[in-house]
Structure formats: C-alpha cells, structure tokens
Amino acid sequence: MRRALCRVEQGRWRGGVAKRVRAVLLVALTAVLFGLPGVSSATLVKVGDSPMAYDPVTNLYWFTDLSLLNNKNYQQQQAIIASLSVAGYSGFHMAGLQEITSLLAAVTTTADLASFDPTSIITHSPAEQTEYLWTGRVDNLQSVSPEGLAVRQFYTFMAQPSLSDLISCGHSNLSDDSSFLPGEGVSLSAWVVCSKDPEPVPEPGSLALLVIGVAALIGYRWRMNRDRRD
C-alpha cells in the first residue's frame, strides 16, 4: 500500500516538475520574442522621433538636428550644447577626435546619414546637380595663433542623391570666432554627442513580458497549492 502511495506521489512530483519546466520554457520563449531588438541595416539607429541617432558599436548618442548650431562661433555653440536636453538625454558635449573618428567609421552609406539633417544643400548649374553637406566643428584643438585665437577641426560629409552610395568626407581647420565656412551656401554646425543612457522608460514589450511573467508565477503558485491539497 505504501509503495503504491509512493508511486502516486512520485508521479505527481514528476508531473509537477514537467509542468514547471514547460512554464519556464514558455516564459523564456516569450522573453526572446519580446526582447529581441529590431535589426537595422545601417550602423546608426534613429532614436524614435527625437533628433538622436544611436551607434550600438560605441554606445554613443549623436544629436542630429545640425541646423540648431548652424552659423555660430565656438562659444555660441558650446552655450547651446550645454543647455541641451532631448527626450531624457542630457550631458551633451562637442565631439572630440576619438568620437568623430568612430562616427566616420559608422557612416558608410547615405542610409547612415539619413538621421542627420544636412547643414547645406547646394545645386550646381547648369547640370542642376544637388549635393548634400553635413558639416560640423569638433572640439579638437589644432593650434593657437600669435593673437591667442584657437583653431579647431571641422568635418564634412557629402552625398549626391544620384549616386546613393557615394559619400566623401574630409576635414579642415577653422578659428573659434568663425561662424560660417567659405563658399556660397555652406553652413557650419557642430558634431554633438553624449554617452549617457536616457532615464529608463518601460517599453510596451517590456511591460507585456512583465505581465506574462507575473501571471506565470501566480499560476505556478496556484498549481502548487492545488497539488498539496490533492
């Protein structure tokens, strides 16, 4: 009789273990389905509707509204950058040499540049060829003039819609008091970046995962109590 009861208890225990394993697998599968991020063909990922682009390789967040800093000198740009707060992001600064180098590595096609607003759009006559420019100053001191004027680098990307995969980039030097670049219709902005994650905001997928997990725990607890009563 006791052996028979033991077999029954063992059967119940094994059945309970199997159910618990199935519950864990279900929760794990749900986590995979809800937790996997979308895959983008471009290295830079647009951050929602905000003027931000994320580089997952370097964990840097780039401010993409370059027009906000157009045609301003170094001091004016630094004052605007210090006051920036966008969609929970803060702690912005003008990119340094290492950060702009990482951006140069990330931008390989026009799809990578699509998140940034161009600083200049130039149409050449008579062929009416349009060029898009993204030009910004970086916080990399090159030299100081005898008058004490600092000179820094600026970097420019150029793309032509008719040749969608053609991107040229280059850099030159500019004094701190300069607010524009030589050349008709060419504007100067600044490359702005931050490495701080925004304040955490629960995403719909995360909330759904939390609800499913809590429901699974409640169901597991209820089943254990029922098995004990039986």
RODREN-241435 format. One record per residue (C-alpha): x, y, z. Coordinates in steps of 0.5 Angstrom, whole numbers, always signed. Example, Ala and Ser with C-alpha at 12.3 -4.5 7.8 and 13.67 -1.06 7.14 Angstrom:
<site c1="+25" c2="-9" c3="+16"/>
<site c1="+27" c2="-2" c3="+14"/>
***
This chain:
<site c1="+0" c2="+0" c3="+0"/>
<site c1="+6" c2="+5" c3="+2"/>
<site c1="+9" c2="+3" c3="-5"/>
<site c1="+3" c2="+5" c3="-8"/>
<site c1="+2" c2="+11" c3="-5"/>
<site c1="+10" c2="+13" c3="-6"/>
<site c1="+9" c2="+11" c3="-14"/>
<site c1="+3" c2="+16" c3="-14"/>
<site c1="+7" c2="+22" c3="-10"/>
<site c1="+13" c2="+21" c3="-15"/>
<site c1="+8" c2="+21" c3="-21"/>
<site c1="+5" c2="+28" c3="-18"/>
<site c1="+12" c2="+30" c3="-17"/>
<site c1="+15" c2="+29" c3="-24"/>
<site c1="+8" c2="+31" c3="-27"/>
<site c1="+9" c2="+38" c3="-23"/>
<site c1="+17" c2="+38" c3="-25"/>
<site c1="+15" c2="+37" c3="-32"/>
<site c1="+9" c2="+43" c3="-32"/>
<site c1="+14" c2="+47" c3="-28"/>
<site c1="+19" c2="+46" c3="-34"/>
<site c1="+14" c2="+48" c3="-39"/>
<site c1="+12" c2="+54" c3="-36"/>
<site c1="+20" c2="+56" c3="-35"/>
<site c1="+21" c2="+55" c3="-43"/>
<site c1="+14" c2="+59" c3="-44"/>
<site c1="+17" c2="+65" c3="-40"/>
<site c1="+24" c2="+64" c3="-44"/>
<site c1="+21" c2="+64" c3="-51"/>
<site c1="+16" c2="+70" c3="-49"/>
<site c1="+23" c2="+74" c3="-47"/>
<site c1="+26" c2="+72" c3="-53"/>
<site c1="+20" c2="+74" c3="-58"/>
<site c1="+19" c2="+81" c3="-54"/>
<site c1="+26" c2="+82" c3="-52"/>
<site c1="+30" c2="+82" c3="-59"/>
<site c1="+31" c2="+89" c3="-61"/>
<site c1="+30" c2="+90" c3="-69"/>
<site c1="+36" c2="+89" c3="-73"/>
<site c1="+38" c2="+95" c3="-78"/>
<site c1="+42" c2="+95" c3="-84"/>
<site c1="+45" c2="+102" c3="-82"/>
<site c1="+50" c2="+102" c3="-76"/>
<site c1="+47" c2="+109" c3="-74"/>
<site c1="+40" c2="+108" c3="-71"/>
<site c1="+35" c2="+113" c3="-70"/>
<site c1="+32" c2="+114" c3="-63"/>
<site c1="+25" c2="+114" c3="-64"/>
<site c1="+22" c2="+121" c3="-66"/>
<site c1="+28" c2="+125" c3="-63"/>
<site c1="+33" c2="+128" c3="-66"/>
<site c1="+38" c2="+123" c3="-64"/>
<site c1="+42" c2="+117" c3="-67"/>
<site c1="+45" c2="+111" c3="-63"/>
<site c1="+51" c2="+108" c3="-65"/>
<site c1="+51" c2="+101" c3="-62"/>
<site c1="+58" c2="+99" c3="-63"/>
<site c1="+61" c2="+105" c3="-59"/>
<site c1="+55" c2="+106" c3="-55"/>
<site c1="+55" c2="+114" c3="-57"/>
<site c1="+48" c2="+118" c3="-58"/>
<site c1="+49" c2="+123" c3="-63"/>
<site c1="+45" c2="+130" c3="-63"/>
<site c1="+42" c2="+130" c3="-71"/>
<site c1="+39" c2="+137" c3="-71"/>
<site c1="+45" c2="+140" c3="-74"/>
<site c1="+41" c2="+146" c3="-76"/>
<site c1="+41" c2="+149" c3="-69"/>
<site c1="+48" c2="+150" c3="-69"/>
<site c1="+49" c2="+153" c3="-76"/>
<site c1="+53" c2="+159" c3="-77"/>
<site c1="+55" c2="+160" c3="-70"/>
<site c1="+62" c2="+161" c3="-67"/>
<site c1="+65" c2="+156" c3="-62"/>
<site c1="+63" c2="+160" c3="-56"/>
<site c1="+56" c2="+160" c3="-58"/>
<site c1="+56" c2="+153" c3="-60"/>
<site c1="+58" c2="+151" c3="-53"/>
<site c1="+53" c2="+155" c3="-50"/>
<site c1="+47" c2="+152" c3="-54"/>
<site c1="+50" c2="+145" c3="-53"/>
<site c1="+51" c2="+146" c3="-45"/>
<site c1="+43" c2="+147" c3="-45"/>
<site c1="+41" c2="+141" c3="-49"/>
<site c1="+36" c2="+136" c3="-46"/>
<site c1="+33" c2="+132" c3="-51"/>
<site c1="+28" c2="+126" c3="-50"/>
<site c1="+31" c2="+124" c3="-43"/>
<site c1="+38" c2="+125" c3="-46"/>
<site c1="+43" c2="+130" c3="-43"/>
<site c1="+50" c2="+131" c3="-41"/>
<site c1="+52" c2="+133" c3="-49"/>
<site c1="+59" c2="+136" c3="-51"/>
<site c1="+62" c2="+137" c3="-57"/>
<site c1="+65" c2="+131" c3="-60"/>
<site c1="+73" c2="+130" c3="-59"/>
<site c1="+77" c2="+127" c3="-64"/>
<site c1="+76" c2="+120" c3="-62"/>
<site c1="+69" c2="+120" c3="-62"/>
<site c1="+69" c2="+124" c3="-69"/>
<site c1="+73" c2="+118" c3="-71"/>
<site c1="+68" c2="+113" c3="-69"/>
<site c1="+63" c2="+117" c3="-73"/>
<site c1="+67" c2="+117" c3="-79"/>
<site c1="+67" c2="+109" c3="-78"/>
<site c1="+60" c2="+108" c3="-77"/>
<site c1="+58" c2="+113" c3="-83"/>
<site c1="+59" c2="+108" c3="-90"/>
<site c1="+52" c2="+110" c3="-94"/>
<site c1="+47" c2="+115" c3="-94"/>
<site c1="+43" c2="+111" c3="-90"/>
<site c1="+47" c2="+112" c3="-84"/>
<site c1="+47" c2="+120" c3="-86"/>
<site c1="+39" c2="+120" c3="-86"/>
<site c1="+38" c2="+121" c3="-79"/>
<site c1="+42" c2="+128" c3="-79"/>
<site c1="+39" c2="+134" c3="-82"/>
<site c1="+44" c2="+137" c3="-87"/>
<site c1="+47" c2="+143" c3="-86"/>
<site c1="+47" c2="+145" c3="-93"/>
<site c1="+44" c2="+144" c3="-100"/>
<site c1="+48" c2="+146" c3="-106"/>
<site c1="+45" c2="+146" c3="-113"/>
<site c1="+50" c2="+147" c3="-118"/>
<site c1="+49" c2="+150" c3="-125"/>
<site c1="+48" c2="+148" c3="-131"/>
<site c1="+47" c2="+141" c3="-129"/>
<site c1="+43" c2="+142" c3="-123"/>
<site c1="+47" c2="+137" c3="-119"/>
<site c1="+45" c2="+137" c3="-112"/>
<site c1="+50" c2="+136" c3="-106"/>
<site c1="+48" c2="+135" c3="-99"/>
<site c1="+53" c2="+137" c3="-94"/>
<site c1="+54" c2="+135" c3="-86"/>
<site c1="+59" c2="+140" c3="-84"/>
<site c1="+61" c2="+141" c3="-76"/>
<site c1="+66" c2="+143" c3="-72"/>
<site c1="+69" c2="+138" c3="-67"/>
<site c1="+73" c2="+140" c3="-60"/>
<site c1="+80" c2="+138" c3="-62"/>
<site c1="+85" c2="+144" c3="-61"/>
<site c1="+90" c2="+144" c3="-67"/>
<site c1="+94" c2="+151" c3="-66"/>
<site c1="+93" c2="+158" c3="-63"/>
<site c1="+95" c2="+164" c3="-67"/>
<site c1="+100" c2="+169" c3="-64"/>
<site c1="+94" c2="+173" c3="-62"/>
<site c1="+92" c2="+168" c3="-58"/>
<site c1="+86" c2="+165" c3="-63"/>
<site c1="+85" c2="+158" c3="-62"/>
<site c1="+84" c2="+154" c3="-69"/>
<site c1="+80" c2="+147" c3="-69"/>
<site c1="+78" c2="+142" c3="-74"/>
<site c1="+71" c2="+141" c3="-77"/>
<site c1="+69" c2="+135" c3="-81"/>
<site c1="+65" c2="+135" c3="-87"/>
<site c1="+61" c2="+129" c3="-90"/>
<site c1="+58" c2="+130" c3="-98"/>
<site c1="+53" c2="+126" c3="-101"/>
<site c1="+50" c2="+126" c3="-108"/>
<site c1="+43" c2="+123" c3="-109"/>
<site c1="+44" c2="+121" c3="-116"/>
<site c1="+50" c2="+117" c3="-113"/>
<site c1="+47" c2="+114" c3="-107"/>
<site c1="+53" c2="+110" c3="-104"/>
<site c1="+58" c2="+115" c3="-106"/>
<site c1="+60" c2="+119" c3="-99"/>
<site c1="+66" c2="+123" c3="-99"/>
<site c1="+69" c2="+126" c3="-92"/>
<site c1="+74" c2="+131" c3="-90"/>
<site c1="+77" c2="+136" c3="-85"/>
<site c1="+80" c2="+142" c3="-85"/>
<site c1="+81" c2="+148" c3="-79"/>
<site c1="+77" c2="+154" c3="-77"/>
<site c1="+78" c2="+159" c3="-72"/>
<site c1="+74" c2="+159" c3="-66"/>
<site c1="+71" c2="+166" c3="-68"/>
<site c1="+69" c2="+164" c3="-75"/>
<site c1="+61" c2="+162" c3="-75"/>
<site c1="+61" c2="+160" c3="-83"/>
<site c1="+65" c2="+157" c3="-88"/>
<site c1="+68" c2="+160" c3="-94"/>
<site c1="+64" c2="+158" c3="-100"/>
<site c1="+57" c2="+160" c3="-102"/>
<site c1="+51" c2="+157" c3="-99"/>
<site c1="+56" c2="+153" c3="-94"/>
<site c1="+54" c2="+153" c3="-87"/>
<site c1="+58" c2="+151" c3="-81"/>
<site c1="+55" c2="+147" c3="-75"/>
<site c1="+58" c2="+142" c3="-69"/>
<site c1="+58" c2="+135" c3="-68"/>
<site c1="+55" c2="+134" c3="-61"/>
<site c1="+55" c2="+127" c3="-57"/>
<site c1="+53" c2="+124" c3="-51"/>
<site c1="+55" c2="+117" c3="-48"/>
<site c1="+50" c2="+117" c3="-42"/>
<site c1="+44" c2="+113" c3="-43"/>
<site c1="+37" c2="+116" c3="-42"/>
<site c1="+32" c2="+116" c3="-36"/>
<site c1="+29" c2="+109" c3="-36"/>
<site c1="+22" c2="+109" c3="-39"/>
<site c1="+18" c2="+102" c3="-40"/>
<site c1="+17" c2="+100" c3="-47"/>
<site c1="+11" c2="+96" c3="-49"/>
<site c1="+15" c2="+90" c3="-50"/>
<site c1="+18" c2="+90" c3="-43"/>
<site c1="+11" c2="+91" c3="-40"/>
<site c1="+8" c2="+85" c3="-43"/>
<site c1="+14" c2="+81" c3="-41"/>
<site c1="+13" c2="+83" c3="-34"/>
<site c1="+5" c2="+82" c3="-34"/>
<site c1="+6" c2="+75" c3="-37"/>
<site c1="+12" c2="+73" c3="-32"/>
<site c1="+8" c2="+75" c3="-26"/>
<site c1="+2" c2="+71" c3="-29"/>
<site c1="+6" c2="+65" c3="-30"/>
<site c1="+9" c2="+66" c3="-22"/>
<site c1="+1" c2="+67" c3="-20"/>
<site c1="-1" c2="+60" c3="-24"/>
<site c1="+5" c2="+56" c3="-21"/>
<site c1="+4" c2="+58" c3="-14"/>
<site c1="-4" c2="+56" c3="-15"/>
<site c1="-2" c2="+50" c3="-18"/>
<site c1="+3" c2="+48" c3="-12"/>
<site c1="-3" c2="+50" c3="-7"/>
<site c1="-8" c2="+45" c3="-11"/>
<site c1="-3" c2="+39" c3="-11"/>
<site c1="-2" c2="+40" c3="-4"/>
<site c1="-9" c2="+40" c3="-3"/>
<site c1="-10" c2="+34" c3="-7"/>
***
